[in-house]
Amino acid sequence: MDSLLCAVTVLKILVINTGSSSIKYQLLDMKEQQVLVSGLAEKIGETTSILTHKKILANKKNRTKIKEERICNHRDGLIQITGLLVDPEYGAIRDKSEISAIGHRIVHGGEAFISPTIITEKVIEAIKKNIPLAPLHNSPNLTGIEVAMSIFPNSRHAAVFDTAFHQTIPPKAFLYALPYDLYKKERIRRYGFHGTSHSYVAERCADYLNRPLKELNLITIHLGNGASIAAVKNGECIDTSMGMTPLAGLVMGTRCGDLDPAIPLFLADHLKMSLKEIDRLLNKESGLKGICGANDMREVIEKKNKGDNLAKTAMEIYCYRIKKYIGAYFAVLGDLDALIFTAGIGENAPDIRKGCCSGLIRLGIEIDNTKNYQPGKGLREISPSAGEVKVLIIPTNEELQIALETRKVTACWSKGSGFAENPNL
Ligand code: AMP
């Protein structure tokens, strides 16, 4: 079947991101690439759960419904969400059969998944095999798949992995200098995360520069609550800062990022901390919060502006770490077309962008102060017109990217066609 013809049939896509006690969702119209409804079911399984549902209207007068009643489990949650999707007042479709495809965000694809894929029994098995690599994420992600497949048996289901974009990273960048058997037997290696965001902004950059992505060398910097940076050579990721887990790399809201690996040993040996306590310290009590007591960058900036020295130090450490990675990735890329800032902090914090790029003019990286501080939305160029490297702010849109990937992979697939079969499975 002609692929264009198939693509036209995939009109409405539901994107689902299932956490251990939550379901985040968006229903998108793919013809206009517009969000029709979005929402979040939280505290699933607790005495009182919260379902916040928003119908997006063209005049921006969105219609919001908040339900505060118990949602026993994910199945119950998705049934309630489906009820709102078809609700005459808050919904956007008449019948659930209008949803042609469902895109599932899956955190860990391990080495099995180098691209988004149609969900089959084999795929479910492979995602299960990756549970040990991301137990907090892959298990609920699988629950989401099971529940959605039972509620939407006639829709096509696709899995889009946070790790897939980074599967082009070569062994010299993904192997740790540990006994090789730990890689072969336990799959300990760098995987990288936020792949959906890095790939989305890389593609938008290519559109903006009107050049094929495969000709571009980019550094993409995702600075949200979690943060990571990726080196993209000829359109393919060749290195990234997160590692086997999302704890590595940049300083984050509450995560420490790169650390001397002997420090956890010291904490255990000297302070007699348990593994659980160390895990909590590194993941929840470190990063910006660990240094200055605030994990939200807006709060850190406010504290710094009021003269708080630790907040100032936290921002300096934050930018310094990013700058070191920019230098390293420039070195491995050899040449750079564009540097891209994205996500909450990357899109909204000019002081941070300035801090990361100051003193890099010898690398061709420069920021125009006026453009950097000009408030704005959408894709913006903040390098001087004559700058060698384009410095861009590109708002990320992971849900849209999941929907686009889902459309691509589901458009021409039919059961038994073998289309999109993953050769690694
Ligand atoms: P995200 O995970 O992409 O939603 O990003 C969350 C982070 O973005 C938080 O640290 C917020 O403080 C930060 N953020 C959002 N808006 C701003 C802003 N106007 N200035 C500085 N940081 C911001």
Residues whose N, C-alpha, C, O or C-beta is under 5 A from the ligand:
A	BS01	AMP	L223 G224 N225 G226 N295 D296 M297 R298 A343 G344 I345 N348 A349
